């Protein structure tokens, strides 16, 4: 019994040692393949490509910024930072310098969005983003503000953000129910609420049925013309729908 227990304990120890050895070997294998990221700031794109290729890495120029310190065309920043350990084939992201700011930022406030865009692109600049805002008393499609402002210095990127006015949305309402009301009353309510009265038609009269339940062949007189005393049988838009000022409301009366 003691011999068997000793054998089991020895087997467990050997298994634990084997697992630790395997994990250690795997860790060394993984970390042994890692390489250090070279320093790229100040290099030209060609020089940077050669440097990362020698380390088995790749490079991508993602951004361009103005810089009074880094000459135009050279790398001004990088991620990951120099010395970082990465796996072979890792993508190094860099930003390229445009050199010192040479283009004056134009003043496009008060211009239409289209005119501002033409003015900006004509100077070799770009539009980074355009936000929209409702502004009381200011016409729609007008540049309200910009960033960077006109004639700004120490500009980092050749991109301008615009804030453009838009027309306010019409006021919304929930359509009430006019069914069962007199046409005259419903019409006045519609017009007083800022809506438009549209088509008013008379609901068709169903044919009377004979003793068997089938519609009888009886001449039905033409429907009378709607009058203020006519009762609203249906409406369009239906009650409960969201509508806006100026919406046309149609009635069917009986």
C-alpha positions as CSV (number, residue, x, y, z in Angstrom):
1,X,0.0,0.0,0.0
2,X,2.8,2.4,0.9
3,X,4.6,1.5,-2.3
4,X,1.5,2.3,-4.4
5,X,1.0,5.6,-2.6
6,X,4.7,6.5,-3.1
7,X,4.3,5.7,-6.8
8,X,1.3,7.9,-7.2
9,X,3.0,10.8,-5.4
10,X,6.0,10.5,-7.6
11,X,3.8,10.5,-10.7
12,X,2.1,13.7,-9.6
13,X,5.4,15.4,-8.9
14,X,6.7,14.4,-12.3
15,X,3.5,15.7,-14.0
16,X,3.7,19.1,-12.2
17,X,7.4,19.4,-13.2
18,X,6.5,18.6,-16.8
19,X,3.7,21.2,-16.9
20,X,5.9,23.9,-15.3
21,X,8.6,23.1,-17.8
22,X,6.2,23.3,-20.7
23,X,4.8,26.6,-19.6
24,X,8.3,28.0,-19.1
25,X,9.4,26.8,-22.5
26,X,6.2,28.4,-24.1
27,X,6.8,31.7,-22.4
28,X,10.4,31.8,-23.5
29,X,9.4,30.8,-27.0
30,X,6.8,33.6,-27.2
31,X,9.0,36.3,-25.7
32,X,12.0,35.1,-27.6
33,X,10.2,36.1,-30.8
34,X,9.5,39.7,-29.7
35,X,11.5,42.6,-31.1
36,X,12.1,46.1,-29.9
37,X,10.4,49.0,-31.7
38,X,13.0,51.2,-33.3
39,X,13.0,55.0,-32.9
40,X,11.5,56.6,-36.0
41,X,10.9,60.3,-35.0
42,X,13.0,62.5,-37.3
43,X,13.4,60.0,-40.1
44,X,12.0,60.2,-43.6
45,X,9.2,57.7,-44.5
46,X,11.7,55.7,-46.6
47,X,14.2,55.6,-43.7
48,X,11.5,54.6,-41.3
49,X,10.3,51.8,-43.6
50,X,13.8,50.4,-43.9
51,X,14.2,50.6,-40.1
52,X,11.0,48.8,-39.3
53,X,11.5,46.2,-42.1
54,X,14.9,45.3,-40.6
55,X,13.1,44.5,-37.4
56,X,10.4,42.5,-39.1
57,X,7.7,45.2,-38.5
58,X,5.4,47.3,-40.6
59,X,4.6,51.0,-40.7
60,X,1.5,53.1,-41.5
61,X,1.3,56.9,-41.8
62,X,-2.0,57.7,-40.2
63,X,-1.9,61.5,-39.6
64,X,-0.2,64.6,-40.7
65,X,0.3,67.6,-38.5
66,X,2.0,71.0,-38.6
67,X,5.2,71.2,-36.6
68,X,7.7,74.1,-36.2
69,X,10.3,71.6,-34.8
70,X,10.2,68.6,-37.1
71,X,11.0,69.3,-40.8
72,X,8.4,68.7,-43.4
73,X,8.0,65.1,-44.5
74,X,9.7,63.6,-41.5
75,X,8.1,61.4,-38.8
76,X,7.1,63.4,-35.8
77,X,5.4,60.8,-33.5
78,X,5.0,57.0,-33.3
79,X,3.0,54.3,-31.5
80,X,4.2,52.0,-30.0
81,X,7.0,54.1,-28.5
82,X,10.7,53.2,-29.2
83,X,11.9,50.2,-27.2
84,X,8.5,48.6,-26.8
85,X,8.6,44.8,-27.2
86,X,6.2,43.6,-29.9
87,X,5.8,40.6,-32.1
88,X,7.2,40.4,-35.6
89,X,4.8,41.9,-38.2
90,X,3.4,44.4,-35.7
91,X,2.0,47.6,-37.3
92,X,3.8,50.8,-36.2
93,X,1.5,53.9,-36.6
94,X,3.2,57.2,-37.2
95,X,2.4,60.8,-37.8
96,X,4.2,62.9,-40.5
97,X,5.2,66.5,-40.1
98,X,3.9,69.1,-42.5
99,X,6.5,71.6,-41.3
100,X,5.6,75.0,-40.0
101,X,2.1,76.5,-40.6
102,X,2.2,78.3,-44.0
103,X,-1.5,78.6,-44.8
104,X,-3.6,81.3,-43.2
105,X,-6.8,80.0,-41.7
106,X,-9.7,81.8,-43.6
107,X,-12.7,83.4,-42.0
108,X,-15.7,81.5,-43.3
109,X,-18.2,82.5,-40.6
110,X,-21.4,83.9,-42.2
111,X,-20.9,81.9,-45.4
112,X,-23.0,79.0,-46.6
113,X,-21.6,75.6,-46.0
114,X,-20.9,75.1,-49.7
115,X,-19.1,78.4,-50.0
116,X,-17.1,77.8,-46.8
117,X,-16.0,74.3,-48.1
118,X,-14.8,75.8,-51.4
119,X,-12.9,78.6,-49.6
120,X,-11.3,76.1,-47.3
121,X,-10.3,73.5,-50.0
122,X,-9.0,76.2,-52.3
123,X,-6.3,77.0,-49.6
124,X,-5.2,73.4,-49.4
125,X,-7.1,72.8,-46.1
126,X,-9.6,70.2,-45.2
127,X,-12.9,70.0,-43.3
128,X,-12.5,67.8,-40.3
129,X,-16.2,67.8,-39.2
130,X,-19.4,69.7,-39.6
131,X,-21.8,70.0,-36.7
132,X,-25.3,71.4,-37.0
133,X,-27.3,73.6,-34.6
134,X,-30.6,75.4,-34.6
135,X,-30.2,79.2,-34.0
136,X,-33.1,81.5,-33.5
137,X,-33.0,84.5,-35.8
138,X,-30.2,83.2,-38.0
139,X,-30.9,81.7,-41.5
140,X,-30.3,78.1,-42.1
141,X,-27.1,76.8,-43.9
142,X,-24.8,79.5,-42.5
143,X,-21.5,78.9,-40.8
144,X,-22.0,80.1,-37.2
145,X,-18.4,79.4,-35.9
146,X,-15.2,77.6,-36.9
147,X,-12.3,75.9,-35.2
148,X,-9.5,76.9,-35.5
149,X,-10.6,80.6,-35.8
150,X,-9.6,82.9,-38.6
151,X,-5.8,83.7,-38.8
152,X,-5.1,81.3,-35.9
153,X,-1.4,80.5,-35.2
154,X,0.2,77.4,-33.8
155,X,-2.3,75.2,-35.9
156,X,-1.5,71.5,-35.5
157,X,-3.5,70.0,-38.4
158,X,-4.7,71.3,-41.8
159,X,-8.3,70.7,-40.9
160,X,-11.1,73.0,-39.9
161,X,-14.3,72.2,-37.9
162,X,-17.5,74.0,-38.8
163,X,-20.7,74.7,-36.9
164,X,-23.6,75.3,-39.4
165,X,-27.1,76.5,-38.7
166,X,-30.1,74.4,-39.7
167,X,-33.8,75.2,-39.9
168,X,-35.7,74.4,-36.8
169,X,-38.0,71.4,-37.0
170,X,-41.7,72.3,-37.2
171,X,-43.7,72.0,-33.9
172,X,-45.2,68.5,-33.5
173,X,-48.7,67.7,-32.2
174,X,-50.7,64.6,-31.5
175,X,-53.7,64.4,-33.8
176,X,-57.0,64.5,-31.7
177,X,-60.1,62.5,-32.6
178,X,-62.9,64.4,-34.4
179,X,-65.0,61.3,-35.0
180,X,-68.6,62.0,-33.7
181,X,-68.2,65.7,-33.9
182,X,-70.2,68.0,-36.2
183,X,-68.3,68.9,-39.3
184,X,-68.6,72.7,-38.6
185,X,-67.1,72.3,-35.1
186,X,-64.3,70.0,-36.3
187,X,-63.4,72.3,-39.2
188,X,-63.1,75.3,-37.0
189,X,-60.9,73.4,-34.5
190,X,-58.7,72.2,-37.4
191,X,-58.1,75.7,-38.8
192,X,-57.7,77.4,-35.4
193,X,-55.0,74.8,-34.5
194,X,-52.9,75.7,-37.5
195,X,-53.9,72.7,-39.7
196,X,-55.5,72.8,-43.1
197,X,-58.9,71.4,-43.9
198,X,-58.6,69.0,-46.9
199,X,-61.1,66.8,-48.6
200,X,-64.5,66.3,-47.0
201,X,-66.5,63.4,-48.5
202,X,-69.8,61.7,-47.6
203,X,-69.5,58.1,-46.4
204,X,-71.4,55.7,-48.8
205,X,-74.8,54.4,-47.6
206,X,-74.8,50.5,-47.4
207,X,-77.5,48.8,-49.5
208,X,-80.4,47.4,-47.4
209,X,-80.6,43.6,-47.1
210,X,-83.7,41.5,-48.0
211,X,-85.2,38.8,-45.9
212,X,-82.5,36.3,-46.9
213,X,-79.8,38.7,-45.7
214,X,-78.5,39.4,-49.3
215,X,-78.3,43.0,-50.5
216,X,-81.6,43.9,-52.1
217,X,-81.7,45.6,-55.5
218,X,-83.0,49.0,-54.4
219,X,-82.1,52.2,-56.0
220,X,-80.1,54.2,-53.5
221,X,-80.3,58.0,-53.8
222,X,-77.1,59.9,-54.2
223,X,-75.5,61.0,-50.9
224,X,-76.3,64.5,-49.7
225,X,-73.6,67.1,-49.8
226,X,-71.7,67.6,-46.5
227,X,-73.0,70.4,-44.3
228,X,-71.8,71.9,-41.0
229,X,-74.3,69.6,-39.2
230,X,-72.8,66.4,-40.8
231,X,-71.2,64.1,-38.3
232,X,-67.5,63.1,-38.8
233,X,-67.3,59.3,-39.4
234,X,-63.6,59.0,-40.0
235,X,-60.5,61.2,-40.4
236,X,-57.1,61.2,-41.9
237,X,-54.5,61.4,-40.3
238,X,-56.0,59.1,-37.7
239,X,-56.3,60.2,-34.0
240,X,-53.0,59.7,-32.1
241,X,-50.7,60.1,-35.0
242,X,-47.9,62.7,-34.8
243,X,-48.5,65.6,-37.1
244,X,-47.0,69.1,-37.7
245,X,-48.4,72.5,-38.1
246,X,-49.9,72.9,-41.6
247,X,-50.9,69.3,-41.9
248,X,-53.9,68.7,-44.1
249,X,-56.8,66.9,-42.4
250,X,-59.4,65.0,-44.4
251,X,-62.9,64.0,-43.2
252,X,-65.5,61.5,-44.2
253,X,-68.9,62.4,-42.8
254,X,-72.4,61.0,-42.7
